[in-house]
Amino acid sequence: MRRLSKRILSLPPEKRAELALQAAVRKVIEGNVERGIPIYAWRGGRVVNVLPEMRRKLRRKAGRD
């Protein structure tokens, strides 16, 4: 397990939880893209397939590409 920086440890627990959730989502998206597993998301009141082009955009936005 990685050691957390003092900057992160000084944040309130709810902000730390939000950052952890964002990191987990990025990891799942990255893993699914690499394995070719579909990604589904809730959009406009229904479940939709996130197209490969959109997944690449999400990876770039996360600084992974």
PyMOL Python script that loads the backbone (N, CA, C, O; Angstrom):
from pymol import cmd

cmd.read_pdbstr("""\
ATOM      1  N   MET A   1       0.837  -1.181   0.000  1.00  0.00           N
ATOM      2  CA  MET A   1       0.000   0.000   0.000  1.00  0.00           C
ATOM      3  C   MET A   1       0.883   1.245   0.000  1.00  0.00           C
ATOM      4  O   MET A   1       1.915   1.297   0.669  1.00  0.00           O
ATOM      5  N   ARG A   2       0.453   2.245  -0.766  1.00  0.00           N
ATOM      6  CA  ARG A   2       1.199   3.495  -0.851  1.00  0.00           C
ATOM      7  C   ARG A   2       0.991   4.352   0.378  1.00  0.00           C
ATOM      8  O   ARG A   2      -0.073   4.341   0.997  1.00  0.00           O
ATOM      9  N   ARG A   3       2.043   5.103   0.723  1.00  0.00           N
ATOM     10  CA  ARG A   3       1.908   6.077   1.813  1.00  0.00           C
ATOM     11  C   ARG A   3       1.247   7.322   1.258  1.00  0.00           C
ATOM     12  O   ARG A   3       1.565   7.755   0.151  1.00  0.00           O
ATOM     13  N   LEU A   4       0.335   7.897   2.013  1.00  0.00           N
ATOM     14  CA  LEU A   4      -0.362   9.100   1.582  1.00  0.00           C
ATOM     15  C   LEU A   4       0.446  10.337   1.948  1.00  0.00           C
ATOM     16  O   LEU A   4       1.114  10.385   2.981  1.00  0.00           O
ATOM     17  N   SER A   5       0.368  11.335   1.073  1.00  0.00           N
ATOM     18  CA  SER A   5       1.100  12.574   1.351  1.00  0.00           C
ATOM     19  C   SER A   5       0.405  13.341   2.480  1.00  0.00           C
ATOM     20  O   SER A   5      -0.777  13.135   2.756  1.00  0.00           O
ATOM     21  N   LYS A   6       1.157  14.217   3.115  1.00  0.00           N
ATOM     22  CA  LYS A   6       0.599  15.021   4.208  1.00  0.00           C
ATOM     23  C   LYS A   6      -0.516  15.920   3.699  1.00  0.00           C
ATOM     24  O   LYS A   6      -1.455  16.234   4.429  1.00  0.00           O
ATOM     25  N   ARG A   7      -0.404  16.337   2.426  1.00  0.00           N
ATOM     26  CA  ARG A   7      -1.435  17.204   1.852  1.00  0.00           C
ATOM     27  C   ARG A   7      -2.788  16.470   1.817  1.00  0.00           C
ATOM     28  O   ARG A   7      -3.822  17.041   2.164  1.00  0.00           O
ATOM     29  N   ILE A   8      -2.762  15.222   1.401  1.00  0.00           N
ATOM     30  CA  ILE A   8      -4.002  14.442   1.347  1.00  0.00           C
ATOM     31  C   ILE A   8      -4.509  14.139   2.747  1.00  0.00           C
ATOM     32  O   ILE A   8      -5.711  14.206   3.003  1.00  0.00           O
ATOM     33  N   LEU A   9      -3.606  13.810   3.645  1.00  0.00           N
ATOM     34  CA  LEU A   9      -4.020  13.494   5.013  1.00  0.00           C
ATOM     35  C   LEU A   9      -4.624  14.694   5.733  1.00  0.00           C
ATOM     36  O   LEU A   9      -5.391  14.531   6.683  1.00  0.00           O
ATOM     37  N   SER A  10      -4.279  15.903   5.282  1.00  0.00           N
ATOM     38  CA  SER A  10      -4.822  17.100   5.929  1.00  0.00           C
ATOM     39  C   SER A  10      -6.227  17.448   5.443  1.00  0.00           C
ATOM     40  O   SER A  10      -6.884  18.317   6.016  1.00  0.00           O
ATOM     41  N   LEU A  11      -6.688  16.774   4.389  1.00  0.00           N
ATOM     42  CA  LEU A  11      -8.033  17.042   3.861  1.00  0.00           C
ATOM     43  C   LEU A  11      -9.098  16.442   4.776  1.00  0.00           C
ATOM     44  O   LEU A  11      -8.833  15.495   5.515  1.00  0.00           O
ATOM     45  N   PRO A  12     -10.306  17.004   4.719  1.00  0.00           N
ATOM     46  CA  PRO A  12     -11.400  16.405   5.504  1.00  0.00           C
ATOM     47  C   PRO A  12     -11.736  15.008   4.969  1.00  0.00           C
ATOM     48  O   PRO A  12     -11.517  14.727   3.791  1.00  0.00           O
ATOM     49  N   PRO A  13     -12.258  14.148   5.821  1.00  0.00           N
ATOM     50  CA  PRO A  13     -12.539  12.757   5.417  1.00  0.00           C
ATOM     51  C   PRO A  13     -13.436  12.647   4.187  1.00  0.00           C
ATOM     52  O   PRO A  13     -13.216  11.775   3.347  1.00  0.00           O
ATOM     53  N   GLU A  14     -14.439  13.511   4.063  1.00  0.00           N
ATOM     54  CA  GLU A  14     -15.341  13.404   2.911  1.00  0.00           C
ATOM     55  C   GLU A  14     -14.612  13.714   1.604  1.00  0.00           C
ATOM     56  O   GLU A  14     -14.928  13.112   0.578  1.00  0.00           O
ATOM     57  N   LYS A  15     -13.654  14.628   1.612  1.00  0.00           N
ATOM     58  CA  LYS A  15     -12.877  14.940   0.407  1.00  0.00           C
ATOM     59  C   LYS A  15     -11.926  13.794   0.082  1.00  0.00           C
ATOM     60  O   LYS A  15     -11.738  13.450  -1.085  1.00  0.00           O
ATOM     61  N   ARG A  16     -11.324  13.199   1.121  1.00  0.00           N
ATOM     62  CA  ARG A  16     -10.453  12.040   0.907  1.00  0.00           C
ATOM     63  C   ARG A  16     -11.237  10.872   0.322  1.00  0.00           C
ATOM     64  O   ARG A  16     -10.738  10.163  -0.552  1.00  0.00           O
ATOM     65  N   ALA A  17     -12.457  10.671   0.798  1.00  0.00           N
ATOM     66  CA  ALA A  17     -13.301   9.602   0.268  1.00  0.00           C
ATOM     67  C   ALA A  17     -13.638   9.857  -1.200  1.00  0.00           C
ATOM     68  O   ALA A  17     -13.633   8.933  -2.014  1.00  0.00           O
ATOM     69  N   GLU A  18     -13.929  11.105  -1.530  1.00  0.00           N
ATOM     70  CA  GLU A  18     -14.237  11.455  -2.917  1.00  0.00           C
ATOM     71  C   GLU A  18     -13.025  11.193  -3.824  1.00  0.00           C
ATOM     72  O   GLU A  18     -13.180  10.648  -4.916  1.00  0.00           O
ATOM     73  N   LEU A  19     -11.842  11.572  -3.385  1.00  0.00           N
ATOM     74  CA  LEU A  19     -10.633  11.337  -4.166  1.00  0.00           C
ATOM     75  C   LEU A  19     -10.376   9.838  -4.351  1.00  0.00           C
ATOM     76  O   LEU A  19      -9.959   9.403  -5.424  1.00  0.00           O
ATOM     77  N   ALA A  20     -10.624   9.062  -3.308  1.00  0.00           N
ATOM     78  CA  ALA A  20     -10.441   7.612  -3.394  1.00  0.00           C
ATOM     79  C   ALA A  20     -11.420   7.000  -4.387  1.00  0.00           C
ATOM     80  O   ALA A  20     -11.051   6.112  -5.156  1.00  0.00           O
ATOM     81  N   LEU A  21     -12.651   7.463  -4.374  1.00  0.00           N
ATOM     82  CA  LEU A  21     -13.652   6.961  -5.313  1.00  0.00           C
ATOM     83  C   LEU A  21     -13.279   7.309  -6.747  1.00  0.00           C
ATOM     84  O   LEU A  21     -13.405   6.469  -7.638  1.00  0.00           O
ATOM     85  N   GLN A  22     -12.821   8.539  -6.982  1.00  0.00           N
ATOM     86  CA  GLN A  22     -12.407   8.945  -8.320  1.00  0.00           C
ATOM     87  C   GLN A  22     -11.241   8.081  -8.816  1.00  0.00           C
ATOM     88  O   GLN A  22     -11.216   7.675  -9.978  1.00  0.00           O
ATOM     89  N   ALA A  23     -10.290   7.807  -7.944  1.00  0.00           N
ATOM     90  CA  ALA A  23      -9.148   6.973  -8.316  1.00  0.00           C
ATOM     91  C   ALA A  23      -9.603   5.555  -8.653  1.00  0.00           C
ATOM     92  O   ALA A  23      -9.094   4.946  -9.594  1.00  0.00           O
ATOM     93  N   ALA A  24     -10.550   5.033  -7.893  1.00  0.00           N
ATOM     94  CA  ALA A  24     -11.062   3.683  -8.143  1.00  0.00           C
ATOM     95  C   ALA A  24     -11.783   3.624  -9.488  1.00  0.00           C
ATOM     96  O   ALA A  24     -11.627   2.655 -10.232  1.00  0.00           O
ATOM     97  N   VAL A  25     -12.556   4.630  -9.800  1.00  0.00           N
ATOM     98  CA  VAL A  25     -13.276   4.665 -11.084  1.00  0.00           C
ATOM     99  C   VAL A  25     -12.277   4.719 -12.233  1.00  0.00           C
ATOM    100  O   VAL A  25     -12.428   4.006 -13.225  1.00  0.00           O
ATOM    101  N   ARG A  26     -11.242   5.575 -12.099  1.00  0.00           N
ATOM    102  CA  ARG A  26     -10.214   5.645 -13.148  1.00  0.00           C
ATOM    103  C   ARG A  26      -9.555   4.286 -13.359  1.00  0.00           C
ATOM    104  O   ARG A  26      -9.302   3.881 -14.494  1.00  0.00           O
ATOM    105  N   LYS A  27      -9.278   3.585 -12.262  1.00  0.00           N
ATOM    106  CA  LYS A  27      -8.632   2.277 -12.350  1.00  0.00           C
ATOM    107  C   LYS A  27      -9.535   1.259 -13.059  1.00  0.00           C
ATOM    108  O   LYS A  27      -9.059   0.467 -13.872  1.00  0.00           O
ATOM    109  N   VAL A  28     -10.814   1.282 -12.754  1.00  0.00           N
ATOM    110  CA  VAL A  28     -11.758   0.357 -13.401  1.00  0.00           C
ATOM    111  C   VAL A  28     -11.867   0.665 -14.887  1.00  0.00           C
ATOM    112  O   VAL A  28     -11.835  -0.249 -15.711  1.00  0.00           O
ATOM    113  N   ILE A  29     -11.995   1.946 -15.240  1.00  0.00           N
ATOM    114  CA  ILE A  29     -12.094   2.330 -16.650  1.00  0.00           C
ATOM    115  C   ILE A  29     -10.845   1.887 -17.401  1.00  0.00           C
ATOM    116  O   ILE A  29     -10.939   1.311 -18.485  1.00  0.00           O
ATOM    117  N   GLU A  30      -9.682   2.153 -16.827  1.00  0.00           N
ATOM    118  CA  GLU A  30      -8.422   1.774 -17.456  1.00  0.00           C
ATOM    119  C   GLU A  30      -8.340   0.264 -17.661  1.00  0.00           C
ATOM    120  O   GLU A  30      -7.967  -0.200 -18.738  1.00  0.00           O
ATOM    121  N   GLY A  31      -8.685  -0.491 -16.642  1.00  0.00           N
ATOM    122  CA  GLY A  31      -8.646  -1.948 -16.741  1.00  0.00           C
ATOM    123  C   GLY A  31      -9.621  -2.493 -17.766  1.00  0.00           C
ATOM    124  O   GLY A  31      -9.285  -3.403 -18.524  1.00  0.00           O
ATOM    125  N   ASN A  32     -10.821  -1.945 -17.795  1.00  0.00           N
ATOM    126  CA  ASN A  32     -11.816  -2.402 -18.759  1.00  0.00           C
ATOM    127  C   ASN A  32     -11.401  -2.081 -20.188  1.00  0.00           C
ATOM    128  O   ASN A  32     -11.603  -2.897 -21.087  1.00  0.00           O
ATOM    129  N   VAL A  33     -10.828  -0.912 -20.407  1.00  0.00           N
ATOM    130  CA  VAL A  33     -10.374  -0.539 -21.750  1.00  0.00           C
ATOM    131  C   VAL A  33      -9.273  -1.498 -22.197  1.00  0.00           C
ATOM    132  O   VAL A  33      -9.296  -1.978 -23.330  1.00  0.00           O
ATOM    133  N   GLU A  34      -8.322  -1.778 -21.330  1.00  0.00           N
ATOM    134  CA  GLU A  34      -7.219  -2.682 -21.679  1.00  0.00           C
ATOM    135  C   GLU A  34      -7.707  -4.090 -21.978  1.00  0.00           C
ATOM    136  O   GLU A  34      -7.164  -4.762 -22.855  1.00  0.00           O
ATOM    137  N   ARG A  35      -8.726  -4.540 -21.260  1.00  0.00           N
ATOM    138  CA  ARG A  35      -9.239  -5.909 -21.443  1.00  0.00           C
ATOM    139  C   ARG A  35     -10.353  -5.997 -22.479  1.00  0.00           C
ATOM    140  O   ARG A  35     -10.783  -7.097 -22.826  1.00  0.00           O
ATOM    141  N   GLY A  36     -10.829  -4.854 -22.980  1.00  0.00           N
ATOM    142  CA  GLY A  36     -11.912  -4.855 -23.960  1.00  0.00           C
ATOM    143  C   GLY A  36     -13.273  -5.154 -23.349  1.00  0.00           C
ATOM    144  O   GLY A  36     -14.179  -5.613 -24.044  1.00  0.00           O
ATOM    145  N   ILE A  37     -13.420  -4.899 -22.073  1.00  0.00           N
ATOM    146  CA  ILE A  37     -14.678  -5.143 -21.376  1.00  0.00           C
ATOM    147  C   ILE A  37     -15.561  -3.901 -21.514  1.00  0.00           C
ATOM    148  O   ILE A  37     -15.081  -2.783 -21.327  1.00  0.00           O
ATOM    149  N   PRO A  38     -16.838  -4.081 -21.838  1.00  0.00           N
ATOM    150  CA  PRO A  38     -17.728  -2.917 -21.988  1.00  0.00           C
ATOM    151  C   PRO A  38     -17.869  -2.136 -20.684  1.00  0.00           C
ATOM    152  O   PRO A  38     -17.757  -2.687 -19.589  1.00  0.00           O
ATOM    153  N   ILE A  39     -18.115  -0.849 -20.837  1.00  0.00           N
ATOM    154  CA  ILE A  39     -18.361   0.022 -19.695  1.00  0.00           C
ATOM    155  C   ILE A  39     -19.754   0.606 -19.874  1.00  0.00           C
ATOM    156  O   ILE A  39     -20.094   1.103 -20.947  1.00  0.00           O
ATOM    157  N   TYR A  40     -20.544   0.545 -18.832  1.00  0.00           N
ATOM    158  CA  TYR A  40     -21.893   1.087 -18.867  1.00  0.00           C
ATOM    159  C   TYR A  40     -22.007   2.195 -17.835  1.00  0.00           C
ATOM    160  O   TYR A  40     -21.387   2.142 -16.773  1.00  0.00           O
ATOM    161  N   ALA A  41     -22.808   3.200 -18.165  1.00  0.00           N
ATOM    162  CA  ALA A  41     -22.980   4.333 -17.255  1.00  0.00           C
ATOM    163  C   ALA A  41     -24.443   4.757 -17.251  1.00  0.00           C
ATOM    164  O   ALA A  41     -25.191   4.482 -18.190  1.00  0.00           O
ATOM    165  N   TRP A  42     -24.828   5.426 -16.188  1.00  0.00           N
ATOM    166  CA  TRP A  42     -26.181   5.944 -16.048  1.00  0.00           C
ATOM    167  C   TRP A  42     -26.205   7.348 -16.653  1.00  0.00           C
ATOM    168  O   TRP A  42     -25.551   8.255 -16.137  1.00  0.00           O
ATOM    169  N   ARG A  43     -26.953   7.532 -17.741  1.00  0.00           N
ATOM    170  CA  ARG A  43     -27.028   8.832 -18.399  1.00  0.00           C
ATOM    171  C   ARG A  43     -28.470   9.091 -18.828  1.00  0.00           C
ATOM    172  O   ARG A  43     -29.112   8.231 -19.431  1.00  0.00           O
ATOM    173  N   GLY A  44     -28.959  10.261 -18.518  1.00  0.00           N
ATOM    174  CA  GLY A  44     -30.299  10.637 -18.947  1.00  0.00           C
ATOM    175  C   GLY A  44     -31.391   9.702 -18.450  1.00  0.00           C
ATOM    176  O   GLY A  44     -32.391   9.491 -19.137  1.00  0.00           O
ATOM    177  N   GLY A  45     -31.207   9.152 -17.280  1.00  0.00           N
ATOM    178  CA  GLY A  45     -32.226   8.288 -16.700  1.00  0.00           C
ATOM    179  C   GLY A  45     -32.221   6.860 -17.200  1.00  0.00           C
ATOM    180  O   GLY A  45     -33.158   6.105 -16.941  1.00  0.00           O
ATOM    181  N   ARG A  46     -31.156   6.475 -17.925  1.00  0.00           N
ATOM    182  CA  ARG A  46     -31.072   5.087 -18.380  1.00  0.00           C
ATOM    183  C   ARG A  46     -29.615   4.647 -18.475  1.00  0.00           C
ATOM    184  O   ARG A  46     -28.700   5.469 -18.445  1.00  0.00           O
ATOM    185  N   VAL A  47     -29.421   3.349 -18.589  1.00  0.00           N
ATOM    186  CA  VAL A  47     -28.082   2.783 -18.687  1.00  0.00           C
ATOM    187  C   VAL A  47     -27.671   2.791 -20.159  1.00  0.00           C
ATOM    188  O   VAL A  47     -28.426   2.352 -21.027  1.00  0.00           O
ATOM    189  N   VAL A  48     -26.465   3.295 -20.427  1.00  0.00           N
ATOM    190  CA  VAL A  48     -25.953   3.341 -21.805  1.00  0.00           C
ATOM    191  C   VAL A  48     -24.554   2.740 -21.847  1.00  0.00           C
ATOM    192  O   VAL A  48     -23.829   2.749 -20.853  1.00  0.00           O
ATOM    193  N   ASN A  49     -24.185   2.216 -23.023  1.00  0.00           N
ATOM    194  CA  ASN A  49     -22.839   1.699 -23.252  1.00  0.00           C
ATOM    195  C   ASN A  49     -21.941   2.888 -23.572  1.00  0.00           C
ATOM    196  O   ASN A  49     -22.273   3.699 -24.437  1.00  0.00           O
ATOM    197  N   VAL A  50     -20.821   2.997 -22.893  1.00  0.00           N
ATOM    198  CA  VAL A  50     -19.865   4.065 -23.184  1.00  0.00           C
ATOM    199  C   VAL A  50     -18.990   3.561 -24.327  1.00  0.00           C
ATOM    200  O   VAL A  50     -18.265   2.577 -24.178  1.00  0.00           O
ATOM    201  N   LEU A  51     -19.063   4.238 -25.458  1.00  0.00           N
ATOM    202  CA  LEU A  51     -18.357   3.812 -26.660  1.00  0.00           C
ATOM    203  C   LEU A  51     -16.842   3.904 -26.477  1.00  0.00           C
ATOM    204  O   LEU A  51     -16.357   4.687 -25.660  1.00  0.00           O
ATOM    205  N   PRO A  52     -16.098   3.098 -27.242  1.00  0.00           N
ATOM    206  CA  PRO A  52     -14.632   3.111 -27.115  1.00  0.00           C
ATOM    207  C   PRO A  52     -14.024   4.501 -27.272  1.00  0.00           C
ATOM    208  O   PRO A  52     -13.064   4.827 -26.573  1.00  0.00           O
ATOM    209  N   GLU A  53     -14.558   5.331 -28.174  1.00  0.00           N
ATOM    210  CA  GLU A  53     -14.032   6.683 -28.361  1.00  0.00           C
ATOM    211  C   GLU A  53     -14.166   7.488 -27.062  1.00  0.00           C
ATOM    212  O   GLU A  53     -13.261   8.232 -26.683  1.00  0.00           O
ATOM    213  N   MET A  54     -15.297   7.326 -26.398  1.00  0.00           N
ATOM    214  CA  MET A  54     -15.527   8.049 -25.150  1.00  0.00           C
ATOM    215  C   MET A  54     -14.596   7.529 -24.061  1.00  0.00           C
ATOM    216  O   MET A  54     -14.115   8.304 -23.235  1.00  0.00           O
ATOM    217  N   ARG A  55     -14.336   6.213 -24.053  1.00  0.00           N
ATOM    218  CA  ARG A  55     -13.430   5.652 -23.056  1.00  0.00           C
ATOM    219  C   ARG A  55     -12.027   6.205 -23.252  1.00  0.00           C
ATOM    220  O   ARG A  55     -11.329   6.489 -22.279  1.00  0.00           O
ATOM    221  N   ARG A  56     -11.610   6.359 -24.507  1.00  0.00           N
ATOM    222  CA  ARG A  56     -10.283   6.937 -24.768  1.00  0.00           C
ATOM    223  C   ARG A  56     -10.229   8.366 -24.257  1.00  0.00           C
ATOM    224  O   ARG A  56      -9.217   8.790 -23.698  1.00  0.00           O
ATOM    225  N   LYS A  57     -11.323   9.119 -24.447  1.00  0.00           N
ATOM    226  CA  LYS A  57     -11.378  10.490 -23.937  1.00  0.00           C
ATOM    227  C   LYS A  57     -11.280  10.496 -22.417  1.00  0.00           C
ATOM    228  O   LYS A  57     -10.591  11.337 -21.839  1.00  0.00           O
ATOM    229  N   LEU A  58     -11.968   9.557 -21.768  1.00  0.00           N
ATOM    230  CA  LEU A  58     -11.919   9.468 -20.310  1.00  0.00           C
ATOM    231  C   LEU A  58     -10.501   9.146 -19.837  1.00  0.00           C
ATOM    232  O   LEU A  58     -10.037   9.688 -18.834  1.00  0.00           O
ATOM    233  N   ARG A  59      -9.821   8.263 -20.562  1.00  0.00           N
ATOM    234  CA  ARG A  59      -8.446   7.909 -20.193  1.00  0.00           C
ATOM    235  C   ARG A  59      -7.528   9.112 -20.360  1.00  0.00           C
ATOM    236  O   ARG A  59      -6.677   9.369 -19.508  1.00  0.00           O
ATOM    237  N   ARG A  60      -7.699   9.863 -21.473  1.00  0.00           N
ATOM    238  CA  ARG A  60      -6.866  11.050 -21.696  1.00  0.00           C
ATOM    239  C   ARG A  60      -7.120  12.073 -20.596  1.00  0.00           C
ATOM    240  O   ARG A  60      -6.189  12.682 -20.069  1.00  0.00           O
ATOM    241  N   LYS A  61      -8.398  12.250 -20.258  1.00  0.00           N
ATOM    242  CA  LYS A  61      -8.754  13.230 -19.230  1.00  0.00           C
ATOM    243  C   LYS A  61      -8.127  12.849 -17.886  1.00  0.00           C
ATOM    244  O   LYS A  61      -7.755  13.714 -17.093  1.00  0.00           O
ATOM    245  N   ALA A  62      -8.018  11.555 -17.649  1.00  0.00           N
ATOM    246  CA  ALA A  62      -7.419  11.073 -16.395  1.00  0.00           C
ATOM    247  C   ALA A  62      -5.894  11.076 -16.462  1.00  0.00           C
ATOM    248  O   ALA A  62      -5.228  10.735 -15.485  1.00  0.00           O
ATOM    249  N   GLY A  63      -5.337  11.464 -17.623  1.00  0.00           N
ATOM    250  CA  GLY A  63      -3.890  11.516 -17.772  1.00  0.00           C
ATOM    251  C   GLY A  63      -3.252  10.172 -17.955  1.00  0.00           C
ATOM    252  O   GLY A  63      -2.093   9.977 -17.588  1.00  0.00           O
ATOM    253  N   ARG A  64      -3.996   9.226 -18.525  1.00  0.00           N
ATOM    254  CA  ARG A  64      -3.500   7.863 -18.673  1.00  0.00           C
ATOM    255  C   ARG A  64      -3.081   7.540 -20.090  1.00  0.00           C
ATOM    256  O   ARG A  64      -2.570   6.443 -20.320  1.00  0.00           O
ATOM    257  N   ASP A  65      -3.265   8.425 -21.052  1.00  0.00           N
ATOM    258  CA  ASP A  65      -2.944   8.116 -22.445  1.00  0.00           C
ATOM    259  C   ASP A  65      -1.846   8.975 -22.990  1.00  0.00           C
ATOM    260  O   ASP A  65      -1.467   8.829 -24.152  1.00  0.00           O
TER     261      ASP A  65
END
""", "prot")
cmd.dss("prot")
cmd.show_as("cartoon", "prot")
cmd.util.cbc("prot")
cmd.orient("prot")
